Amino acid sequence: MKRVVIVGSGITGLTTALALKDRASEIPEGLEIVVLEAGDRVGGNIATDRVDGFTVEMGPNGYLDNVPETLALISRLGLDEEVQQADEAAEKRFLFRNGKLHFLPADPIGFLRCGVLSVRGRIRVMFEPFARSRPEGVDETVFDFAARRIGPEAASVLVDAMVSGVFAGNVNELSLQSTFPKMAAMEADHGGLVKAMVAKMVARRRAKKRGETIVAGGPAGPAGRLTSFRNGLDTLPMRLAEELGNTVQLNEVVVGLKRKHTTGWTVTTGKGATLDADAVVLTQPSPMTAPLLESAQSDLAAAVARIPTAGLAVVALAYRLEDIGGAPDGFGFLVPRSEGTRILGCLWDSSIFPGRAPADMALMRVMIGGAHDAEAVALGEDELLDIVRREIDETMGLTADPYWTRIYRYPLGIGQYLVGHQDLLDHIHGHLEDLGGLWLAGSSYYGVSMNACIEKAGEQAGEILDHLNARSDSPDC
Ligand SMILES: Cc1cc2nc3c(=O)[nH]c(=O)nc-3n(C[C@H](O)[C@H](O)[C@H](O)COP(=O)(O)OP(=O)(O)OC[C@H]3O[C@@H](n4cnc5c(N)ncnc54)[C@H](O)[C@@H]3O)c2cc1C
């Protein structure tokens, strides 16, 4: 019997476990999968709180429904009927600039008319197709890429705000290639973003003419719509855990990892138990993974420690509709760092996903912290609420007392793929190949979104099965 130990039951750990379980018959000797989770619940960052008839996401809001692996996982788990797409009203997005909220039209003409950028800034955006191409062999920052293609104003307003909203990151430090690989590919394959969008439209038209089904993830596929589940996002990890049964062990902190003399690994838990494994998958954020690797390979541990994460806090605010003049209309807003607020943005949750609040209430969530403001996540409750309420007033003009508030903290928050991230990954992979039987997985390495974690988990499960089978075939096993 072969054994795979997976450390962590976030979306990465659970999806890897299910992919292995579904393909266990490929291992002739049989396969035992053990998921060890430090906490008392599954899901990691994905967690849903239920308060007074509200459904409150503590972390992620949802996923885009354009990645085939995620859609297949949801179907595999029988969850298609549970899916809830964001309301169409949520397409209305706003950005706070120069002291007011600006509506951001999705269509190019509307965008050019709206006043979020100066006239000069908007004209510069129109010159995107003529931007100079990427300097050869340079791992550009997101800011440098955006400034080169759409101009410095749009980069420091629009792109900065987007990077804060998605990665809680610093636009001047993150690598375009590692953070937005699709955008890098659009430029590399088509010579620019507008040209790539036109090429996609043409591909879609041609596919339609040929009567082909336009699939998510294909060249003509849709951009994706924010999606969750009617009862909250934790529906996904809970259902995964149900499917995995006693494979998942809660309250089991992995404290040690040693390479065995022959092959394989020994995992030690905080309760003093040891577990031999033919393969180990570490899915926790890089700052937690690095110390575990110290005894296996100190250079590998040092490389993993160089991948930082940005902590952030999520502050949920419930309001009576009568106190705030009705439900906010749209998705919410982001704030570029140049505006000087500490909040990164605010999601109008009950407008995005109707049903998240009782009929006479509204639910909003504010994000604060990130790479620019690492201290915010550890601020005391009163101070955090003071800042959030002051800045909600400044941005939305909302002075009413909330009906209730909740704070959810993510000290290790979101992985930051700085310039040089791919070189670091190559270096890490070199060590992993030498060691054999060890996988580093999850949002610190190959993409922070739930979609990226799910996609990569399936791929890594395939690699693990190949490894186990190669070892079975080798004469000295
Ligand atoms: C506030 C916030 C909002 C986000 N919003 C979105 C969003 O809207 N859409 C989206 O796609 N993504 C979003 N993300 C990103 C997404 O949530 C994560 O990238 C993804 O959930 C990571 O999953 P994971 O399994 O790789 O890691 P994690 O969720 O971090 O899971 C790791 C697990 O390992 C366990 N663990 C740690 N150490 C040990 C140990 N020693 N022994 C045993 N177990 C251990 C932890 O308890 C945890 O359960 C958001 C992230 C945050 C923080």
The ligand as an SDF file (V2000), in Angstrom:
LIG
                    3D

 53 58  0  0  0  0  0  0  0  0999 V2000
   -9.3060   37.7310    2.5630 C   0  0  0  0  0  0  0  0  0  0  0  0
   -9.0940   36.8950    1.3330 C   0  0  0  0  0  0  0  0  0  0  0  0
   -9.9530   37.0430    0.2500 C   0  0  0  0  0  0  0  0  0  0  0  0
   -9.7700   36.2660   -0.8880 C   0  0  0  0  0  0  0  0  0  0  0  0
  -10.6680   36.3870   -1.9160 N   0  0  0  0  0  0  0  0  0  0  0  0
  -10.6090   35.5300   -2.9510 C   0  0  0  0  0  0  0  0  0  0  0  0
  -11.6610   35.4820   -3.9120 C   0  0  0  0  0  0  0  0  0  0  0  0
  -12.6630   36.2050   -3.8270 O   0  0  0  0  0  0  0  0  0  0  0  0
  -11.5440   34.5860   -4.9370 N   0  0  0  0  0  0  0  0  0  0  0  0
  -10.4890   33.7210   -5.0320 C   0  0  0  0  0  0  0  0  0  0  0  0
  -10.4460   32.9280   -5.9870 O   0  0  0  0  0  0  0  0  0  0  0  0
   -9.4900   33.7340   -4.1210 N   0  0  0  0  0  0  0  0  0  0  0  0
   -9.5350   34.5870   -3.0730 C   0  0  0  0  0  0  0  0  0  0  0  0
   -8.5630   34.5620   -2.1160 N   0  0  0  0  0  0  0  0  0  0  0  0
   -7.4640   33.6070   -2.2630 C   0  0  0  0  0  0  0  0  0  0  0  0
   -7.8840   32.1700   -1.8950 C   0  0  0  0  0  0  0  0  0  0  0  0
   -8.7010   32.1980   -0.7650 O   0  0  0  0  0  0  0  0  0  0  0  0
   -6.6990   31.3240   -1.5280 C   0  0  0  0  0  0  0  0  0  0  0  0
   -5.6580   31.4480   -2.4150 O   0  0  0  0  0  0  0  0  0  0  0  0
   -7.0390   29.8370   -1.4300 C   0  0  0  0  0  0  0  0  0  0  0  0
   -8.2010   29.6510   -0.6710 O   0  0  0  0  0  0  0  0  0  0  0  0
   -5.8320   29.1350   -0.8400 C   0  0  0  0  0  0  0  0  0  0  0  0
   -6.1220   27.7950   -0.5780 O   0  0  0  0  0  0  0  0  0  0  0  0
   -4.9880   26.8080   -0.0940 P   0  0  0  0  0  0  0  0  0  0  0  0
   -5.6110   25.4930    0.1310 O   0  0  0  0  0  0  0  0  0  0  0  0
   -3.8340   26.8460   -1.0230 O   0  0  0  0  0  0  0  0  0  0  0  0
   -4.4270   27.4090    1.3020 O   0  0  0  0  0  0  0  0  0  0  0  0
   -5.1710   27.7270    2.6550 P   0  0  0  0  0  0  0  0  0  0  0  0
   -6.5790   28.0800    2.4390 O   0  0  0  0  0  0  0  0  0  0  0  0
   -4.2820   28.6870    3.3610 O   0  0  0  0  0  0  0  0  0  0  0  0
   -5.1420   26.3330    3.4480 O   0  0  0  0  0  0  0  0  0  0  0  0
   -4.0100   25.8490    4.1030 C   0  0  0  0  0  0  0  0  0  0  0  0
   -4.4750   24.9330    5.2450 C   0  0  0  0  0  0  0  0  0  0  0  0
   -3.3120   24.3890    5.8590 O   0  0  0  0  0  0  0  0  0  0  0  0
   -3.5430   24.3020    7.2550 C   0  0  0  0  0  0  0  0  0  0  0  0
   -2.2330   24.2310    7.9230 N   0  0  0  0  0  0  0  0  0  0  0  0
   -1.3060   25.2160    8.0270 C   0  0  0  0  0  0  0  0  0  0  0  0
   -0.2200   24.7550    8.6680 N   0  0  0  0  0  0  0  0  0  0  0  0
   -0.4610   23.4500    8.9770 C   0  0  0  0  0  0  0  0  0  0  0  0
    0.2870   22.4430    9.6390 C   0  0  0  0  0  0  0  0  0  0  0  0
    1.5100   22.6540   10.1010 N   0  0  0  0  0  0  0  0  0  0  0  0
   -0.2760   21.2110    9.7900 N   0  0  0  0  0  0  0  0  0  0  0  0
   -1.5080   20.9540    9.2950 C   0  0  0  0  0  0  0  0  0  0  0  0
   -2.2590   21.8880    8.6440 N   0  0  0  0  0  0  0  0  0  0  0  0
   -1.7460   23.1080    8.4880 C   0  0  0  0  0  0  0  0  0  0  0  0
   -4.3130   25.5810    7.5630 C   0  0  0  0  0  0  0  0  0  0  0  0
   -5.0090   25.4780    8.7890 O   0  0  0  0  0  0  0  0  0  0  0  0
   -5.2350   25.6760    6.3520 C   0  0  0  0  0  0  0  0  0  0  0  0
   -6.4620   25.0160    6.5870 O   0  0  0  0  0  0  0  0  0  0  0  0
   -8.6980   35.3390   -0.9610 C   0  0  0  0  0  0  0  0  0  0  0  0
   -7.8140   35.2030    0.1150 C   0  0  0  0  0  0  0  0  0  0  0  0
   -8.0150   35.9640    1.2610 C   0  0  0  0  0  0  0  0  0  0  0  0
   -7.0780   35.7870    2.4200 C   0  0  0  0  0  0  0  0  0  0  0  0
  1  2  1  0
  2  3  1  0
  2 52  2  0
  3  4  2  0
  4  5  1  0
  4 50  1  0
  5  6  2  0
  6  7  1  0
  6 13  1  0
  7  8  2  0
  7  9  1  0
  9 10  1  0
 10 11  2  0
 10 12  1  0
 12 13  2  0
 13 14  1  0
 14 15  1  0
 14 50  1  0
 15 16  1  0
 16 17  1  0
 16 18  1  0
 18 19  1  0
 18 20  1  0
 20 21  1  0
 20 22  1  0
 22 23  1  0
 23 24  1  0
 24 25  2  0
 24 26  1  0
 24 27  1  0
 27 28  1  0
 28 29  2  0
 28 30  1  0
 28 31  1  0
 31 32  1  0
 32 33  1  0
 33 34  1  0
 33 48  1  0
 34 35  1  0
 35 36  1  0
 35 46  1  0
 36 37  1  0
 36 45  1  0
 37 38  2  0
 38 39  1  0
 39 40  1  0
 39 45  2  0
 40 41  1  0
 40 42  2  0
 42 43  1  0
 43 44  2  0
 44 45  1  0
 46 47  1  0
 46 48  1  0
 48 49  1  0
 50 51  2  0
 51 52  1  0
 52 53  1  0
M  END
$$$$
